[in-house]
Amino acid sequence: MRIIEKALGPEHLKIAGPLQHLAFLYGIQRRFMEAERHYQRSLRILEKALGPEHPTVATVLNNLAFLYKMQGRYADGEPFYQRSLRIYEKALGPEHPEIADELDSLASLYKMQGRYAEAEAYYQRSLRIYEKALGPDHFEVASATNNLAGLYHQKGQYSEAESHYQRSLRIYEKAQVPDHPVAILVLNNLAVLYAAGDKPSEAIPILSRLLERSLRRNGVYSELSLRAVKEMTTVQQHLGQSLDASVVYERLLADIMLGPRAGQSVTPEVAEALAKLIERGFWQAWLARRFDVAERIHAQVRGLPLAKETPVAAALTRMGRQLSDTSAGVRKLLASHAVFAKGHDDAHALRLFGRAFEEATQEHPEEAARFLTEGLYLGEQHLRRQKSVRGVSAWLDQERPYLDLIFELARRQPKSVQLLHLAWMATLVSKGRALDAETRALRVLRSPQLTKLHAARMERQNRLAGQAHRMSLSGQSGVELRDVQAQRMQTMELMLESIDEMRIETLPEPFELVRSVSATVPKDGMLVDYVEYTPPRLSPEDADVPRYLALLLYPGERAEVLDLGEVRSHEPALKRLILELRDRKSDPRASAQEVYRRLLAPVLKATGAARQVFLSPDGALNLIQFDALHDGKQYLIDSAYTLRYLTSGRDRIRSYGAAPGR
C-alpha cells in the first residue's frame, strides 16, 4: 500500500481497496481503533472519487456498521446500515436479493438492542424478498427463516420459533443436503428450543441427529460436536435418563481414536472437553455393567497421542484406578445385582449399600467404599427422577444410614484418599437437598400458571405455612406441628401433580462433582463442611452417638477430615453462646472463645496459608455466627480470615456464590 501511495498519492482510488483489507484484518485481531480509522479513510476516498451514492460506498458503510456492532456500539452502527440500505435500494430497487442481506443485518442489530418489533419487520421483509426472487425452497430462504425463528425464540414465542425452525430444516432435507452448515446450526437451535422449553424429551432425537451430522461433517474436535454431547447429557440428566454408551459414546469415542492419527491438533480447551467426555463414557459403560466397554475405552485412549494431554492423562489415571481396584469377583457381584434390580436404581443402590455395610463390619473399608460409591451413583440417578418433595425426602431418609457409614469410615481412615473423596461426594449430593427441592417446588407454586389454576389450594398452603411458622417461633412442637406440616406438604404436592416442572436440581455426574467444586476454591481458600452424623454400630462395642466431623477441601481436590468429637460434648458451650449473643447485656467473650477452641481452631490450624474460608454448618452449628467467635485476641470478624457461609458446597458451582456474613 505504501508503494501505491508513493506512486499515485494518498487519495487515489486504488488506495481504498488495500485500506479495506487492512481494516478487515485489524477487525479480526480486535484492533478496533485501527480498523475504524482505515475504514473511515477508505470511505472518504470512495465518496470523493465515486460520489456518496455509489454501491461501493455502501459496501464500506456496511463494513463500518458491522465493526461497530462487533464492539456493541449499536447506536453508532445503525445510521451506517440505514445509509447503506438507502444506497442499495436506489441503485438496485427495493426487491433485489442484495437488499435482503442489508435488511437482515439491520434486523440483527435491532434484535441485539431488544427492539424486537423493528427486528421482526426487517426479518419478514428480507424473507419475502428472498421468496419472491429465489423461490420458497432456496437456501437463502432457509437461512432467513432460521433468523426469524431465532427472534421468536428470544421473544419467548416458542410455537412460532418451532414452526420456522422446522420449515428451515425441511428446505435443506428436500434439497438432500442435511449436512449443510446452516442446517446443522438450525438443528442446534431447535434442540436448544426444546431443551429450554416445555419439550425436553423431544430435544433428545434432535440432539442425536445434530451429533451424527456434526461428527460426519466436522469431526469430534469441532465445538458444535462437543456442545451437542454436553447438551444431550444435560437434557437426559434433567429427564432422569442415562446416556446409552453403545449409541452415543462408542461412536464418539471411535472418532476420538481416529482424530489424532489424522493429524488433527488439540487445543487445551478441546483436550479438557474430550477428557470429560471420555471419562463420562467410561462411567456410563461401568454403571451399565458393560465392563468390557469400559476396559476398551481405557485401553484405546491410553494408546493415543491424546493421552499425553494433561486432562486426558488425569482422567486415564482415575479410570485405571477404578479398574484395578475392582476385582473380578466384585464385578460379577455388581452385574448380578443389576440383573436382580431389573432397572430399578433405588433397589440396586440399596443392595449395594447393604453389601457395603457387611464389608465394613468385617473391617474391609476399601471394599465397602467401592460398593458405597456405586450406590451413590445409582441413588443420584433415582433422585433425578423424583418430581415431589416427598419423593426426594423419602429417598434421602433411606440413604442416610449409609451416608453416615461413609462419614464414619472416613473418620476411621483419615489418610485414605478414596474415603475422603467419597465423604465429600456424600455430603455434596445430600446436604440441604430436600430443602433445595422444596425451594424449587415453591418457585413453581408461585408461577402465574399454578396460582391461577389452584387459587384456593394456594391460599390454604400459605395459611398452613404461616401457622407452622408461628408454632415454631412460639416453641410448639410434637404432634400438632407435625400435623400442620403434613397438611401443608400434602396441599403442595396436590398442586404440583398437575404439572411436570418440579424436578430436583441436576448436579454434575458424581465422579465430576468433587472436582467441579474443588476447582472453584481460590488458591488462598478452603471449603469446610461440618457434618453431624450418627455412626453405625459396626461392632458390639460401638456407640451410636451423634458426632461432628469437619470435611476440608482445597484446590486440586486435596481433602482432609477432622474428628470434632461427640455432639453432646459441645452442646453446653453452644447453648451458652447462643443465649449470650441474644442478651445485649451479657459479655459472650468467654463462650465465644470456648466454641472457637472446640469447633473452629482445629479447622483454622489446618488451613495453612488459606485466608478465605467457606463454611457450610450443620445441625446446631447453623445457629451460631462464626464471625462472632473469639480467638483469645480478637473476634474473628476483625481477623485476617474472611469467613463466607454456604448451605452446601454445591453453592460454589451455582451462579450465586457464598454469603459474606449473617
N, C-alpha and C positions, 0 to 999 in steps of 0.2 A: 504494500500500500504506500509506503514511503517513496518508492521509486515512481509510482504513478503520480503522487502528489508533486514530486520534484519536476516531473516531465510536463504535467498538464495543469498544475495549480491545485490548491486545496479545495476549490469549489466546483471542480469539474464533475460532470455527471457520472463518469466511470469510478469516482471515489465512493459513491453511495453504496454500491454492492458490497465491496470489502468491509465498509463500515458496519453494514447489517450482519455480515458473517461474524465479525469480531464481537458485535453486541450479543449475538446469539450464544457465542462461546462463553462470554462473561456471564450471561444469564444462567447457563448450565452450572458454572462454577460458583454461582450465587454472589458474584461480584456486581451487585445490582447498580451501584452508582456509576460504575464504568460502562455497564450495558446501557443504562439510560442515556448517558452522555453521547455515546456513539449512535444510538437510535435517533436522538434529537438532531444531531449533526446531519445524519443521512436524510432525515425528514426535511430539514431546511434546504439541503442541496436539491432534492427532488421537487419540492414546491417551487423553488426558483427556476429550475430548468424545465419542468413539465407542466407546472400550474397546480393550484391547490385541489383541483377536481380530478386529477388523473388516477386511474385504478392502481398504479404502482404506489402512489402516495397512500392509498387506502391500505395496502399491504403493510406498510411501515406503521401506520396508525394502529392496525390490528396487533402487530407485534409489541408495540409500546403498551397497549392496553393489557395484553397478556402478561407482560413484565410486571405491571402494577398489580394485577390480580395475584400473581405469584407471591407478592410481598404483603398481600392483604390490604392494599391501598385501593379499595373498590371505588371510592368516590373519584379518585384520580383517573382510574381506568375507564369509567363509564362514558365520559364525553368523547374519548378517542374511539371506543367501539361505536358510539352513535354516529360520529362523523364518518367513520369507515363505512357504516351501513348506508348512509345517505349517498356517498360517492358511488358505491356499487349499484344501488337502486337506480341512480341517474344514468349510469353507464350501461347496465345490463338489463334493466327492467325489474319490476318487483317480484316476478315469478321465476327468476333464474335460480338454478341449484346453488350457485355461489352465495346467493342471498340467504339461503337456508343455513349455510355454515355460519354466517355473521349473526343470524338470529339465535342460533344455538349458543354461540359464545356469549351473547348478551344475556340469554336466559340463565346460563350457568352463573354469570356474575350476580344476577338478581337472586338466584337460589342461595348463593353463599351469604348474601346480605339478609336473607329471610324475607325478601319481597316476593312472596310466593305467587300472588295474583299476576304480577308483571311477568314473572318467570314462566308461568303456565301459558299465558297468552303468546309469548315468543316461541316456546317449545311447540305449541299447537300449530302456529303459523308455519314454523320450519317443517313440521311433519306434513302439512297439507301441500307445501311446495314440492317436497320430495315425492309424495304420492302422485301428484299431477305430472311431474316432469319425468319420473323414472318408473312409475308403476308401483302397485301395492306390495310387491314381493321383492323389491330391491334391497340390497344390504344396507344402503343408507337409510331406508325406511325402518329397517330393523334397529339400527343404531339410534335413530331419532325416537323410536318407540321406547327403547330402553331408557333413554334420557328422561322422557316424560314419566315413565314408571318410577324412576328414581326420585323425581319430585313428589309424586303422590306418596311414595314410601316415606319420605322425610316429613310430609304433612300429616301422616297418620291415616291416609285414605288407602287402607290396605287392599280392599277389593279392587279398586281401580288400578293400583300398582300391580296386583297379581295378574289381572287380565292383560295389561300391557306387556309385562314380562313374558307371559305365555305366548302372546302374539309374536313378539320378537323371536322367541325360540322356534316357533312354527315356521317362520320365514327361513331360518338357517337350515332347519331339518328338511324343508321342502326342496331347498337347493342342494341337499345332500352334502352340506359342509358343517356337520355338527361340531367339528374341532376348530372352527374359525375362532380367532382370539376374542372377538366380541361375543360370540355365542357362549364361550366359556365364562366370560365376565357376566353375561346375563344369568347363566345358571347359578353363579356365585351370589348374585343379587337376590334371586328368587329363594335360594336356600336361606340366606340371612333373613329375608322377609318372613319365611315360615318359622325359622328358629326363634326369632324375637317376638313373633306374634302369637296367635292362638292356635297355630297348627304345627307344633314342633315335631309331631310324628311324621308329617309329610315332608319335613326337611331331610330325613334320612335318605330316601331314594334319590332325591335331588343331589345331595352331597355325594352319594355314591357315583352318580353319573358325572358329577363335576370332577371327582378324583380320578375316575377312569380316563376322562378326556384330557385332563391336565397332565396326567402321567404319560399318556400317549403322545401328547404334543410337546410338553415342556420338560418331562422327566421329573424325578423325585426331588431334584435340587431347586426347583422353582418355588418362589414364595407362595404361589397360588396352591400348589400341591400340598405344601406343609400346612397352609391355612385351612384347606379343606379337611384334612385329617384332624386338626385341632378343633375345628368347629363341629365335626362329626362326633368327636369324643365328648365335647361339652354337651351337645344336644342329647346324646344317648345317656350320659350321666344324669341329666335333668329328667329323662324319662324313666330312669331306674333300670336301664338296659346295659348289657355288656357288649363290647365290640366283638364280633366274630373274627378271631385271629385268622382262621382259614380263608376268609373272604377279603378282609382289608389288609391285615398286616403282612400276610405271606406275599401278597402281590407287591405291597410297598417295599418290604424288605428285599424282595427279589431285585427290585430296581436299585435299591441301595447297594446291593452286591455288585451290580454291573457298572454303576456310575463311576467309581474311582478308576476302574480298569479302562474306562473310555477316556480317561484323562481329564475329567471334569474337576475344576478347582472347588475347594470347600472353604467358605469364609467362616470365621469364628461363630457368627450368628447361626449359620446353617448347621455347623457342627453341633451346636448346643441343641437346636431343634431336632436334629436327627438322633442325637443321643437319647432324648426324651421319648421319641417315637420307638426307637429300638427297645428301650427298657420297658415301655408300656406294652409293646407287642410281646415281649418275653413274659411279662406278668399275666397278660390276658391268656396266653397259652398255658401258663403254670396253673392259674386258677381254674381253667377248663380241664385240668389234669392231662393236658397234651404235653407230657414231659419230653417226648421225643422232639416236638416242635421247639420247645424252649431250649433244649440242648443244641438243636441245629442252628437256631438263631445265634446263640452264644458262640458256637464253633465257627460259623461262617463269618460273622462280623470280626472275630478275633484275627482272622487271616487276611483282613483287608488293610490297605494303607490308611483307611479311615480310622482304624483302631488306634493310630498314634495321636489323633486329636485328643486334647485333654479331657473334654466332657465325655467323649465316647469311651476313652480308657477307664474313666471313673465308673461309668455305667457297666462296663465289662467286669470290673472288679466286684461290683455289688452282685451282678448276676452269677459270677463264678462262685462267690461265697455262698449264695443260696443253693447252687447245685451241689457244692462239696459238702455243705452242712446237712443235706437231706439224704439220708441213706436209702437204699433200695427198699428196705422194709417199711420205712416211713412213707415213701412214695406209694407203695402198694396199699397201705392203710388209708392214705388220703384218697386214692382212687376208689377204694371200696366205700368210704364214707360218701363220696359224691354220688355213687350209684344208689346207695340207700336213701339219700336225701331226695332223689328224684327232682332235682332242680330247685328245691326249697332252700334258699341260702340261710334262712334263720335256723332250720333244723340241722343243716350241715354244720353251721357255726357252733351250735350248742354241743354237738357231738365232739367237735374238735376241742372246745373248752373243757368238756368233761375228761377227754383224754389228757389234756394238759394238766388238769388237777391231779390225775393219777400219777403222771410223771413227776410232778412237784412233790407229792407225798413220798415218793421213792427216792427223793433227793437227786433228781435228774433235771436241773434247772434249764440246761441248754435245750434238751428235748421238749420240755414244757414250753419254752419260748417259741419254738417253731410252730407248735400247734396253736398257741395263743396268737401268733402273727397271722396265721391262716384264718383263724376265727375272726379276727378284727377286720380283715379284708372282706370276708363274706358278710359279716354283720353290717358293714358300711353299705354294701350293695343292697341288703334288705332294707336298711334305714332310708335309702334314697327313694324307695317305692312307697313310703308311708305318706298318706295325704291328710292325716289327722294328728292333732297334738296328742291325743290319747294313744295312737299307734306308736308315735315316737317315744313317749314316756314309757309305754309298756315294754318296748324293746330295751331301752336304756336300763330299766329296772332288772330285766332278765340278765343283761350283760354285766351289771355292776359287780357281782361277786368275783367275776373273772378279771375285771379291771383291777379290783383290789388285790387279786393274786399277782397280777403283773407288778403292781407297786411294791408288794411285799418281796417278790423275787429281786427286784432292783435294789431294795434296801439291803437285802442279804448279800447281794453280789455287786457292790458299788463299782467294781473295776470292769464289769462286763459291758463292753460297748453295745453288744446286741441287746441286752436287757435295758440299758439306759435309753437307747433309741426306741425300744418297744414301749417303755414307760411314757416317753414323750408322745409317741403315736397315740397311746391310750388316752392321755389327757386331752390331746388336741381333737380327737374325734368324739369326745364325750362331754367335756366340761361346758356347762351352760347350753348344751344342745337343745334340751327341752324348752328352755326359756327362749332361745332363738326361734324355735318352731312356733311358740305361742305368739311371739312378736310378729312373725311373718303372717300368722293367721289373723292377728288384729289388723294388720295393714290391709289384708284382703277384705276383712269385715267392714272397714271404713270406706271401701271403694263405693262410688255412687251406684254402681250396678247392684251391689248387695244391700245397700242402705234402702234403696227404692223397693227391692224385692221382699225384704224382710223387716219392714219398719217396726212392727210390733215386737218381733223377737229381738231386734236390736235394742229397743227401749228396755226390754226385760234383761238383756245381757248387761247393759250399762247399770241398771238398778242393782243387780246382783253383785257386780264388780264393786260398786260403791259400798254396798252393805258389807262385803267381805273385808274391804279396806278399813272401814270403821271398826269392825270387830277386832281386827289385828291390832289397830292402834290402841284400843281400849284393853288389850291384854287377853281378850277372849280366845279360847282355843277349844279343842275337843270336838265332840260330835256335831254341835251346831255350826261351827265354822266349816268343817269338812262337808256338811250337807249343802251349805250355801255355795261353796266352791264347786262341788259336784254338779249342782244345778246350773251354774254358770258355764261350766265346761260342756255340759250336755246341750245347752242352748247354742253355744258357739258352734259345735260340731253339726247340729241340725242345719244351721245356715251354710256351713262350709260344704255340706253334702251336695248342694245344688250347683256347685261349680267345680272345675278341675284345675284350680290355680294354686292351691296350697300345697307346695312341696317343700321339703326340708332343704336348707342351704346345701348346695352341691360343693363339696370340697375337692381339692386335688386328690388324685389317687393316693391311698395311704402310703405307698412307697415313696411318693414325692412330697408328702406333707411336711415332715420334719425338715427336709432340705429347703422347701419353699419358705418356711417360717424362719429358719436359721439365716437364709440369705437376706432377710430384711433387718436383721440385728446390726446396728452400726458397729464399726471397728472398736469404738470405746464403750460398747454397750453389752448388756447381758439381760436375758429374759429369765425371770424367776416365776415358776408356777408352784404355788403352795397347794398341796393335796391333802385333804382329810380323808382317810380311808380306814376300813376295818379289816385287819389282817385275817385271812382264813386260817383255820386250825389245821396245819399240815402235820402235826403230831399231837399226842395227848397232852404234852407239856405246854403247848402254845396257848396264849390267852387272846381271845378275840376282842381286844380293847382298842378303840379308835386311836389312831396316831396321826401326826403331821409329818409330811415329807416336803422338802424343797427340791424341786427339779430345776436345774440350771442349764441354760442353753446359750452357747456363744456362737459367733460367726464361724463358718466352716464346719458346722454340725458337731462341734465338741460339746459334750454333755457331762454333767455331774449330778450326783444325788446326795442330799444331806438328810440324815435322820434327826428330826427335831423332837422326838420322844412322844409320849402319850398325850393326847388332847387334854385329859383331866388334870395333868400336872401344870398346864398353862392356864386353866380356866380362872383360878382366883385372881391372878395378875391381870388378865384380860378384863374381868368384870370390874376390878378396881379402877383401871384406866378409863373404861367407858363411862363409869359413873362420875369420875373426877373431871373428865373432859366436858360433861354436860353441866357440871356445877361451876359457875363462874367464880365462886368464892374460894374454891379449893386450889391447891397447888399440885398439878399432876406430875411434877418432875420425877419424883421417886418411882411412881408407877410406870412412867414413860421409859425410864432407864431400865426397869426390870423387864418390861416387854421387849425392849430393844436387845437386851442381853440374851434373852431366851430365843427370840424368833428372827431378829434381823442381823445381829452382829455376826453369827456364823455365816450368813449369806454374804455380807459385805466383805468379810475376811477372805472369802473365796474369789472375790471379783478381780483381784489383781489391779490392773490399770483401768478397768471399766469404771466409768463415771455416770453413764446413763443406765439406769436400772428400771426395767419394765416388769411391774409386779402384777400377778394375777392371783389374788387371795382366794381362799376357800373357807367355807364354814363360818365360824365366829370371827375369823380374821377379816371378813368383809365389813365388820362393824367398826374397825379401828382405822385411824388415819396414820399411815406410816410416816408422813411428814412431821407428825406431832410427837414422834418418839425422840428420846434424848440419848445421846451417846456418851454422856458424862461431861462433855464440854459445851455442847450446843444442841439445840433442836435441829433435826435433820433438814428442816425447811431452809435453814441458814448454812447448811454444809456444802461441801464440794460435789455431793451427789445430786443428780436430777432424777427424781422418782416419778415414774409415769404408771398409770393404772390401766389394766386391761381386764375385760371379763374373761377372756381366754387368749392364749397365744394366737388363735385364729384371727384375732383382730389385726394382727400385723400384716396379714395378706388381704385385708379388706381395704376399701377406698378410704375409710376414716382410720386414723392411726390409734393413738392412745390418749386418754385424758390426762392432762398435766397435773391434775390435783383433784381434791374432792371438796 
